Amino acid sequence: MQTFPLFMSLQGRRVLVVGGTEAAARKVELLLSAGAQVTLIADTVVGEIAQLIDEARISWAGRAFYDEDLAGVSLVVVASDDEPLQARVSLAAQSRCLPVNVVDRPKLSSFIMPAIVDRAPITIAISTGGAAPALARRLRAEIERAMPAAIGRLARFAEVFRAQVRRTLEQPRARRRFWDRVFEGRIGEMALAGDEIGARRELIRLLDGARTEAPTVGMVHLVGAGPGDPDLLTMKAHRLLQRADVVVYDRLVSAEVLAMTRRDAERIYVGKRPGNHSLSQDEINARLVALARAGKSVVRLKGGDPFVFGRGGEEIEALAHAGIAVEVVPGVTAALGCAASAGIPLTHRDHAQTCVFVTGHLKDGSIDLDWQMLARPRQTIVIYMGGEQLQVIARQLVAHGLPASTPVALIENGTTDRERRVVGTLATIERQAARAHLQGPTLCMVGAVVGLAMAQAGAAKAGEFQFESRVGL
Ligand SMILES: C[S@@+](CC[C@H](N)C(=O)[O-])C[C@H]1O[C@@H](n2cnc3c(N)ncnc32)[C@H](O)[C@@H]1O
């Protein structure tokens, strides 16, 4: 984060605004709506400010700025076009450790004023760290559209019961579950619709029930995190991440996806690296069982899809054996994500009637695939975890009949901003991969469809070294 978001109380505090421009008028309105006492310094002011002065809503000093004006002030805003003045006020404020914002001059500002969606008491502030204020305004418009105007009413309704719910349900988890039910169900709808009496009656009934409810046994949701791009999460995965008590995640889960988790959920890393298992599968299974038995809502987050080379089956078996309820939420598997990102059609009427997914990494570390079956013509082969075995794979496919000129793509960190691709042929790919030093998770795709995608992208011929970022194949 380039700037730290926080909300500051300005009720009854003095704020100094320097400048009498239109921009100053906008800032003054905002500051007044937050309860600030505004003093404005400017020789001349625009009409809107003059009106505020006439109505005695702000005090005005019609003169130049002096450093002494900063005494007793909590915040400073400069909305003047006079650049030397902007610099002078900024310096004077910062030397007194006073937060200062100079409109459209991020370098002179110690804080920025975000775009705001105001649904009091709910306030949403949006910042692009000064990079693109126009984008922040667009986001604000989208949020304004998506957010019911009455959402503030719902927040005020909840506030009335906050202390009572806290006293009745001592466990934070029980409270969270209670409020989830309130906001997502009928009670929330009634409060939003303005039926406050009905909503109160229902809430009290729900609270009575929650108090006497037996402690629940938790549940495990086996959730596919997709290949890395958070936009590829399913809506269900997103919802579960927002509600989880604990998220148990793998090395393949990207930081961007993990960031979708509820902020105060516990996060447990059980990542495995090839040849360096930090937790054994049995230990992971035992951990999941223990967490669910403690009544937690557990999301077991796995890269791609849990059932595609993900050992999801083994985890389900262990949980079922322990009597724990499990739900599986599919994810976009790496093959589909990488194919889409690289523009490689996995099947094609003319070039590939079948597509097989295989793993290049076997239990005992050796590779033992059905080469005869893999080397069939008109087939796309997708190899997961094939990086270390690339040499064996390429040679065996050629030995079993595939032309050495068959196109091959290696896609590292597919669908993320770090995506890299190496494209070549069975004859060249091993050398190319060594040069590219691929370190992240890498998928290998073999077949005519790879060449087709390259030709369509107007890229270099297969066989030439090609090593690039995610933009264009
Ligand atoms: C243990 S498997 C897990 C596969 C996962 N369950 C899925 O459905 O994608 C790990 C392998 O998936 C592939 N993989 C996963 N994410 C990837 C990504 N973003 N880009 C390229 N390959 C990826 C790599 O071959 C990696 O070695």
The ligand as an SDF file (V2000), in Angstrom:
LIG
                    3D

 27 29  0  0  0  0  0  0  0  0999 V2000
    0.1300  -30.4500   -7.7730 C   0  0  0  0  0  0  0  0  0  0  0  0
   -0.3410  -29.8600   -9.3510 S   0  0  0  0  0  0  0  0  0  0  0  0
   -1.8410  -29.0960   -8.9250 C   0  0  0  0  0  0  0  0  0  0  0  0
   -2.7320  -28.8350  -10.0750 C   0  0  0  0  0  0  0  0  0  0  0  0
   -3.9640  -28.0700   -9.6940 C   0  0  0  0  0  0  0  0  0  0  0  0
   -4.8000  -28.8720   -8.7990 N   0  0  0  0  0  0  0  0  0  0  0  0
   -4.7730  -27.6300  -10.9020 C   0  0  0  0  0  0  0  0  0  0  0  0
   -5.9060  -28.1010  -11.0840 O   0  0  0  0  0  0  0  0  0  0  0  0
   -4.2850  -26.7980  -11.6600 O   0  0  0  0  0  0  0  0  0  0  0  0
    0.7850  -28.5640   -9.6030 C   0  0  0  0  0  0  0  0  0  0  0  0
    1.1240  -28.2920  -11.0560 C   0  0  0  0  0  0  0  0  0  0  0  0
    0.0590  -27.5800  -11.6790 O   0  0  0  0  0  0  0  0  0  0  0  0
    0.5900  -26.7330  -12.6810 C   0  0  0  0  0  0  0  0  0  0  0  0
    0.1860  -25.3580  -12.3700 N   0  0  0  0  0  0  0  0  0  0  0  0
   -0.5650  -24.9440  -11.3610 C   0  0  0  0  0  0  0  0  0  0  0  0
   -0.7800  -23.6130  -11.4340 N   0  0  0  0  0  0  0  0  0  0  0  0
   -0.1410  -23.1830  -12.5400 C   0  0  0  0  0  0  0  0  0  0  0  0
    0.0120  -21.9200  -13.1590 C   0  0  0  0  0  0  0  0  0  0  0  0
   -0.5490  -20.8090  -12.6710 N   0  0  0  0  0  0  0  0  0  0  0  0
    0.7530  -21.8530  -14.2990 N   0  0  0  0  0  0  0  0  0  0  0  0
    1.3130  -22.9460  -14.8130 C   0  0  0  0  0  0  0  0  0  0  0  0
    1.1950  -24.1710  -14.2720 N   0  0  0  0  0  0  0  0  0  0  0  0
    0.4780  -24.2990  -13.1460 C   0  0  0  0  0  0  0  0  0  0  0  0
    2.1070  -26.8990  -12.6520 C   0  0  0  0  0  0  0  0  0  0  0  0
    2.4490  -27.8920  -13.5970 O   0  0  0  0  0  0  0  0  0  0  0  0
    2.3290  -27.3990  -11.2520 C   0  0  0  0  0  0  0  0  0  0  0  0
    3.5360  -28.1140  -11.1420 O   0  0  0  0  0  0  0  0  0  0  0  0
  1  2  1  0
  2  3  1  0
  2 10  1  0
  3  4  1  0
  4  5  1  0
  5  6  1  0
  5  7  1  0
  7  8  2  0
  7  9  1  0
 10 11  1  0
 11 12  1  0
 11 26  1  0
 12 13  1  0
 13 14  1  0
 13 24  1  0
 14 15  1  0
 14 23  1  0
 15 16  2  0
 16 17  1  0
 17 18  1  0
 17 23  2  0
 18 19  1  0
 18 20  2  0
 20 21  1  0
 21 22  2  0
 22 23  1  0
 24 25  1  0
 24 26  1  0
 26 27  1  0
M  CHG  2   2   1   9  -1
M  END
$$$$
